[in-house]
Amino acid sequence: MGHMKWKRLAYGLLIITLLPLCVAILLDRWVSWKTSPYIYENIADLPVRQVGVVLGTAKYVRNKTINQFYQYRIQGALNAYNSDKVSYLLLSGDNAQMSYNEPVTMRRDLIKNGVSPDDIVLDYAGFRTLDSIVRTRKVFDTNDFTIITQRFHCERALFIAMHMGIQAQCYAVSSPKHMQMVRIREIVARVGAIVDLYILKRQPRFLGPQVSIPDIPVIPEDAQTYPAVSAEQMIELESRLEAERAKSEKATEAENTATQASPVIESPEPATNSTQPDN
């Protein structure tokens, strides 16, 4: 009798352990299946869009070697830009620490490889994939854009976009070898994303004023870029630029009004003489 009791307990523990795992794997497969039609691995097949959103990651790993995920994303951004598949690159990443700034690092490397600074836009508040995708739509006023990252990340990013009613596609760049642990973490991340979207209804940590692409305000030369610019500083800067733009437009309008209100004074006609002056 005692043996049967322990056996039932063991079976119960096994079911309790395996059930969440099976659910997580099924959700993972569902995300992949749902987003598959919008992912492109061949640059020639990638439809043209105005904006390419490069999702940030650290440039270096712990032993100070180049992070291959970063390297492949930068190369993918260059491929899309140089192939005229995108006209602007929105670099979205983490900027939470004074010594860690993903958007600025990506910008520096892209400019070094020939991308025009005028075609690069920085999103300093892309702390998570959800933040990056939603901010692209709500802050940068961009819909139907191209996400640039690895395929496993493409699937989660597109799943978030589809749930939020955002049109997007993804250019899936190469992935490093030996990704077993990364893939396991991605299953957990997808479950977390589903919880965020369907249960917690999460939104980005920061939104701020809307700044359309390519209508990006000129950043003053004295604007802080390093150490890292906080999201609050970006909002303050954007507000200041908006106030200056409104002041300039008001002054122009007042000048035009004054010009229209001024009476037109006709020049008197010269007197007519029959005798012409000597040449």
C-alpha positions as CSV (number, residue, x, y, z in Angstrom):
1,M,0.0,0.0,0.0
2,G,2.8,2.4,0.9
3,H,4.6,1.5,-2.3
4,M,1.6,2.4,-4.4
5,K,1.2,5.7,-2.5
6,W,4.8,6.7,-3.3
7,K,4.3,5.6,-7.0
8,R,1.3,7.9,-7.4
9,L,3.2,10.7,-5.8
10,A,6.1,10.2,-8.2
11,Y,3.7,10.2,-11.2
12,G,2.0,13.4,-9.9
13,L,5.4,15.2,-9.5
14,L,6.4,14.1,-13.0
15,I,3.2,15.5,-14.5
16,I,3.5,18.8,-12.5
17,T,7.1,19.1,-13.9
18,L,6.4,18.1,-17.5
19,L,3.2,20.0,-18.0
20,P,4.6,23.5,-17.8
21,L,7.5,22.4,-20.0
22,C,5.2,21.0,-22.7
23,V,3.1,24.2,-22.5
24,A,6.2,26.3,-22.9
25,I,7.4,24.3,-26.0
26,L,3.9,24.5,-27.6
27,L,3.8,28.3,-27.1
28,D,7.3,28.5,-28.6
29,R,6.2,26.6,-31.7
30,W,3.1,28.7,-32.0
31,V,5.1,31.9,-32.0
32,S,7.4,30.5,-34.7
33,W,4.5,29.3,-36.9
34,K,2.5,32.6,-36.6
35,T,5.4,34.8,-37.6
36,S,7.1,32.7,-40.2
37,P,5.5,34.3,-43.3
38,Y,7.0,37.7,-42.4
39,I,10.6,36.6,-42.0
40,Y,13.2,36.9,-44.9
41,E,16.6,35.4,-44.8
42,N,17.7,36.3,-48.4
43,I,18.3,40.1,-48.9
44,A,17.1,39.8,-52.5
45,D,13.6,38.7,-51.3
46,L,13.3,41.4,-48.7
47,P,10.6,43.9,-49.6
48,V,11.6,47.6,-49.5
49,R,10.6,49.6,-46.5
50,Q,11.6,53.1,-45.4
51,V,12.9,52.2,-41.9
52,G,15.0,49.3,-40.7
53,V,15.0,48.8,-36.9
54,V,18.2,47.3,-35.6
55,L,17.6,45.6,-32.2
56,G,20.6,46.3,-29.9
57,T,22.8,43.9,-28.0
58,A,26.2,44.2,-26.4
59,K,29.2,44.6,-28.7
60,Y,31.5,42.5,-26.5
61,V,31.1,39.4,-24.4
62,R,32.7,38.9,-21.1
63,N,36.1,37.9,-22.3
64,K,36.3,41.1,-24.4
65,T,35.8,39.4,-27.7
66,I,33.3,40.6,-30.3
67,N,29.8,39.4,-29.7
68,Q,28.8,37.6,-32.9
69,F,25.1,38.5,-32.4
70,Y,26.1,42.1,-32.6
71,Q,28.5,41.6,-35.5
72,Y,25.8,39.8,-37.6
73,R,23.2,42.5,-36.9
74,I,25.5,45.3,-37.9
75,Q,26.4,43.5,-41.1
76,G,22.7,42.8,-41.7
77,A,21.9,46.5,-41.3
78,L,24.7,47.4,-43.8
79,N,23.3,44.8,-46.3
80,A,19.8,46.2,-46.1
81,Y,21.0,49.8,-46.3
82,N,23.5,49.3,-49.1
83,S,20.9,47.2,-51.1
84,D,18.4,50.1,-50.8
85,K,16.0,47.8,-48.9
86,V,15.8,50.5,-46.2
87,S,16.5,54.3,-46.3
88,Y,16.8,54.9,-42.6
89,L,18.2,52.9,-39.7
90,L,16.6,53.2,-36.3
91,L,19.0,51.9,-33.7
92,S,17.1,50.8,-30.6
93,G,18.9,49.6,-27.5
94,D,19.7,49.8,-23.9
95,N,21.2,52.9,-22.4
96,A,20.6,52.3,-18.7
97,Q,24.2,52.5,-17.5
98,M,26.7,55.3,-17.8
99,S,29.3,53.1,-19.5
100,Y,26.9,51.0,-21.7
101,N,25.2,52.6,-24.7
102,E,24.0,50.2,-27.4
103,P,22.6,52.8,-29.8
104,V,25.7,55.0,-29.8
105,T,28.0,52.0,-30.2
106,M,26.0,50.8,-33.2
107,R,25.9,54.3,-34.8
108,R,29.7,54.6,-34.5
109,D,30.3,51.3,-36.2
110,L,27.7,51.9,-39.0
111,I,29.1,55.4,-39.8
112,K,32.6,53.8,-39.9
113,N,31.3,51.5,-42.5
114,G,29.8,54.1,-44.8
115,V,26.3,54.8,-43.5
116,S,25.4,58.5,-43.7
117,P,24.8,60.0,-40.2
118,D,21.7,61.7,-41.6
119,D,20.2,58.3,-42.2
120,I,20.6,57.1,-38.6
121,V,18.1,57.6,-35.8
122,L,18.8,56.7,-32.2
123,D,16.3,55.2,-29.7
124,Y,17.9,55.3,-26.3
125,A,14.9,53.7,-24.5
126,G,14.8,50.3,-26.3
127,F,15.3,48.5,-23.0
128,R,13.4,45.4,-24.1
129,T,12.1,44.0,-27.4
130,L,8.6,45.2,-26.5
131,D,9.9,48.7,-25.9
132,S,11.8,48.8,-29.2
133,I,8.8,47.6,-31.3
134,V,6.1,49.7,-29.7
135,R,8.3,52.9,-29.5
136,T,9.0,52.6,-33.2
137,R,5.3,52.9,-33.9
138,K,4.2,55.3,-31.2
139,V,7.2,57.6,-30.7
140,F,8.9,57.5,-34.2
141,D,5.5,57.4,-36.0
142,T,6.6,54.5,-38.2
143,N,4.5,51.6,-39.4
144,D,5.3,48.7,-41.8
145,F,9.1,48.7,-41.0
146,T,11.8,46.1,-41.2
147,I,13.3,44.5,-38.0
148,I,16.9,43.4,-38.3
149,T,18.1,40.7,-35.9
150,Q,18.6,36.9,-35.7
151,R,15.7,34.6,-36.6
152,F,14.8,33.5,-33.1
153,H,14.6,37.1,-32.1
154,C,12.7,38.0,-35.2
155,E,9.9,35.7,-34.2
156,R,9.4,37.2,-30.8
157,A,9.7,40.8,-32.1
158,L,7.1,40.1,-34.9
159,F,4.8,38.3,-32.4
160,I,4.8,41.5,-30.3
161,A,4.2,43.7,-33.3
162,M,1.3,41.6,-34.6
163,H,-0.4,41.6,-31.1
164,M,0.0,45.4,-31.0
165,G,-1.5,45.9,-34.5
166,I,1.8,47.0,-35.9
167,Q,2.8,46.1,-39.4
168,A,6.4,44.8,-39.6
169,Q,8.6,42.3,-41.4
170,C,12.0,40.9,-40.4
171,Y,15.3,40.4,-42.0
172,A,16.8,37.4,-40.3
173,V,20.6,37.7,-40.1
174,S,23.0,34.9,-39.4
175,S,23.3,33.3,-36.0
176,P,26.4,32.0,-34.2
177,K,27.0,28.3,-33.8
178,H,26.3,26.4,-30.5
179,M,23.1,28.2,-29.6
180,Q,21.6,25.6,-27.4
181,M,21.5,27.7,-24.3
182,V,20.4,30.8,-26.1
183,R,17.5,28.8,-27.7
184,I,16.4,27.5,-24.2
185,R,16.5,31.1,-22.8
186,E,14.4,32.2,-25.8
187,I,11.6,29.7,-24.9
188,V,11.5,31.3,-21.5
189,A,11.5,34.8,-23.1
190,R,8.6,33.9,-25.3
191,V,6.5,32.7,-22.4
192,G,7.4,36.0,-20.6
193,A,6.4,38.0,-23.7
194,I,3.0,36.2,-23.9
195,V,2.4,36.9,-20.2
196,D,3.3,40.6,-20.8
197,L,1.0,40.9,-23.7
198,Y,-2.0,38.9,-22.7
199,I,-2.0,39.1,-18.9
200,L,0.0,42.1,-17.7
201,K,-0.8,44.3,-20.7
202,R,2.7,45.9,-20.5
203,Q,3.6,49.0,-22.3
204,P,7.1,50.6,-22.9
205,R,8.8,52.1,-19.9
206,F,9.1,55.5,-21.7
207,L,7.2,57.0,-24.6
208,G,7.6,60.8,-24.9
209,P,6.8,63.2,-27.8
210,Q,6.3,61.8,-31.2
211,V,9.2,62.3,-33.6
212,S,8.5,61.2,-37.2
213,I,11.1,59.7,-39.5
214,P,12.6,61.2,-41.6
215,D,11.5,64.5,-39.9
216,I,14.1,64.2,-37.2
217,P,15.0,67.4,-35.3
218,V,18.6,68.6,-35.5
219,I,20.4,67.8,-32.3
220,P,22.4,70.7,-31.0
221,E,26.2,70.4,-30.9
222,D,26.2,70.7,-27.1
223,A,23.7,67.9,-26.6
224,Q,25.1,65.2,-24.3
225,T,25.9,62.0,-26.0
226,Y,28.4,60.3,-23.7
227,P,28.1,59.4,-20.9
228,A,24.8,57.8,-21.8
229,V,21.8,60.0,-22.4
230,S,18.9,59.1,-20.2
231,A,15.4,58.8,-21.6
232,E,14.4,61.8,-19.4
233,Q,17.1,63.9,-21.0
234,M,15.9,62.9,-24.5
235,I,12.3,63.9,-23.6
236,E,13.5,67.3,-22.2
237,L,15.7,67.9,-25.3
238,E,12.8,67.1,-27.7
239,S,10.5,69.4,-25.7
240,R,13.0,72.2,-25.9
241,L,13.4,71.7,-29.7
242,E,9.7,71.7,-30.2
243,A,9.3,75.0,-28.2
244,E,12.1,76.6,-30.4
245,R,10.4,75.4,-33.6
246,A,7.0,76.8,-32.4
247,K,8.6,80.1,-31.6
248,S,10.3,80.3,-35.0
249,E,7.0,79.4,-36.8
250,K,5.2,82.1,-34.7
251,A,7.7,84.7,-35.7
252,T,7.5,83.8,-39.3
253,E,3.7,84.0,-39.2
254,A,3.8,87.4,-37.5
255,E,6.2,88.7,-40.2
256,N,4.0,87.4,-43.0
257,T,0.9,89.1,-41.4
258,A,2.7,92.4,-41.1
259,T,3.8,92.2,-44.7
260,Q,0.2,91.6,-45.9
261,A,-1.2,94.4,-43.8
262,S,1.2,97.1,-45.1
263,P,-0.3,99.4,-47.7
264,V,1.1,99.2,-51.2
265,I,2.5,102.6,-52.3
266,E,2.7,103.1,-56.0
267,S,5.7,104.9,-57.4
268,P,4.7,108.2,-59.2
269,E,5.0,108.1,-62.9
270,P,7.9,110.2,-64.3
271,A,7.1,113.5,-66.0
272,T,6.9,113.3,-69.8
273,N,9.1,115.8,-71.7
274,S,9.3,116.2,-75.4
275,T,12.9,117.0,-75.2
276,Q,15.3,114.1,-74.5
277,P,18.4,114.8,-72.4
278,D,21.7,115.0,-74.3
279,N,23.6,111.8,-74.4
